[in-house]
Amino acid sequence: MNTVRQAYIELCTRYQKFKNNIDSLEATKINLVLPFLQVLTYDVFNPTEVIAAYMHEGHAVDFAVVVKKAPLILVHVEKHGNSLSGVPNAELVEVFQKSAARVAVMTNGVDFQF
């Protein structure tokens, strides 16, 4: 069984191999963000644990990691290669403030802002 460290190293190796092919927002989500959540040991194929297009009171984020039926982590994804500085994060902040989530993350699949 892989440790988190081993899984992270494997993810970094895959990133180096395929980074030039990750050229859209959806590719960023599928090839970088979901595998990263897997490294953190979340089951991205369980829709009760990782919810895509999570909505809360009319506001949406790309993913919510749910524990005991409550959002724990909210994730807003920008396209790979895009800078996170200056990116409007009002939607992420709005959902974070109104939900029970403990962590909010903005990422382009490589850089992470908490």
C-alpha positions as semicolon CSV with decimal commas, in nm:
position;residue;x (nm);y (nm);z (nm)
1;M;0,000;0,000;0,000
2;N;0,131;0,343;-0,097
3;T;0,203;0,601;0,163
4;V;0,088;0,957;0,109
5;R;0,449;1,056;0,039
6;Q;0,489;0,787;-0,228
7;A;0,158;0,882;-0,388
8;Y;0,263;1,248;-0,394
9;I;0,594;1,161;-0,561
10;E;0,406;0,957;-0,824
11;L;0,171;1,251;-0,886
12;C;0,465;1,488;-0,932
13;T;0,626;1,246;-1,177
14;R;0,302;1,222;-1,378
15;Y;0,273;1,602;-1,376
16;Q;0,622;1,641;-1,525
17;K;0,533;1,390;-1,796
18;F;0,196;1,541;-1,896
19;K;0,206;1,909;-1,794
20;N;0,223;2,033;-2,154
21;N;-0,101;1,848;-2,235
22;I;-0,306;2,000;-1,952
23;D;-0,453;2,291;-2,145
24;S;-0,806;2,342;-2,018
25;L;-0,996;2,390;-1,696
26;E;-1,150;2,042;-1,717
27;A;-0,809;1,885;-1,783
28;T;-0,676;2,066;-1,476
29;K;-0,954;1,925;-1,262
30;I;-0,923;1,569;-1,394
31;N;-0,546;1,540;-1,420
32;L;-0,423;1,752;-1,129
33;V;-0,687;1,835;-0,869
34;L;-0,868;1,502;-0,839
35;P;-0,542;1,304;-0,822
36;F;-0,420;1,545;-0,552
37;L;-0,735;1,479;-0,349
38;Q;-0,667;1,107;-0,394
39;V;-0,316;1,158;-0,256
40;L;-0,483;1,307;0,051
41;T;-0,673;0,975;0,071
42;Y;-1,015;1,104;-0,033
43;D;-1,223;0,879;-0,258
44;V;-1,285;1,100;-0,561
45;F;-1,514;0,834;-0,709
46;N;-1,749;0,843;-0,410
47;P;-2,003;1,122;-0,475
48;T;-2,084;1,141;-0,104
49;E;-1,719;1,217;-0,023
50;V;-1,604;1,440;-0,309
51;I;-1,882;1,645;-0,466
52;A;-1,821;1,814;-0,801
53;A;-1,991;2,149;-0,869
54;Y;-2,086;2,184;-0,503
55;M;-2,371;2,430;-0,451
56;H;-2,454;2,610;-0,128
57;E;-2,725;2,876;-0,107
58;G;-2,699;2,954;-0,477
59;H;-2,320;2,975;-0,487
60;A;-2,091;2,711;-0,637
61;V;-1,737;2,584;-0,605
62;D;-1,568;2,320;-0,817
63;F;-1,534;2,055;-0,545
64;A;-1,629;1,994;-0,185
65;V;-1,472;1,724;0,027
66;V;-1,744;1,605;0,260
67;V;-1,698;1,432;0,594
68;K;-1,997;1,316;0,799
69;K;-2,233;1,479;0,547
70;A;-2,079;1,825;0,598
71;P;-1,833;2,004;0,369
72;L;-1,483;2,005;0,514
73;I;-1,278;2,139;0,222
74;L;-1,396;2,366;-0,061
75;V;-1,191;2,382;-0,381
76;H;-1,204;2,645;-0,655
77;V;-1,003;2,551;-0,965
78;E;-0,843;2,780;-1,220
79;K;-0,691;2,656;-1,546
80;H;-0,341;2,507;-1,523
81;G;-0,083;2,770;-1,605
82;N;-0,300;3,061;-1,492
83;S;-0,173;3,276;-1,208
84;L;-0,380;3,276;-0,891
85;S;-0,286;3,631;-0,798
86;G;-0,568;3,872;-0,865
87;V;-0,818;3,595;-0,938
88;P;-1,162;3,690;-0,806
89;N;-1,253;3,444;-0,535
90;A;-1,584;3,592;-0,420
91;E;-1,775;3,270;-0,497
92;L;-1,531;3,062;-0,290
93;V;-1,539;3,310;-0,002
94;E;-1,919;3,328;-0,011
95;V;-1,962;2,950;0,008
96;F;-1,690;2,921;0,273
97;Q;-1,852;3,183;0,496
98;K;-2,199;3,029;0,467
99;S;-2,105;2,661;0,496
100;A;-1,954;2,446;0,769
101;A;-1,631;2,403;0,570
102;R;-1,306;2,442;0,761
103;V;-1,072;2,494;0,465
104;A;-1,106;2,683;0,136
105;V;-0,854;2,629;-0,141
106;M;-0,795;2,802;-0,473
107;T;-0,566;2,614;-0,711
108;N;-0,447;2,588;-1,067
109;G;-0,342;2,230;-0,997
110;V;0,015;2,326;-0,911
111;D;-0,015;2,631;-0,686
112;F;-0,249;2,622;-0,389
113;Q;-0,381;2,918;-0,189
114;F;-0,561;2,846;0,137
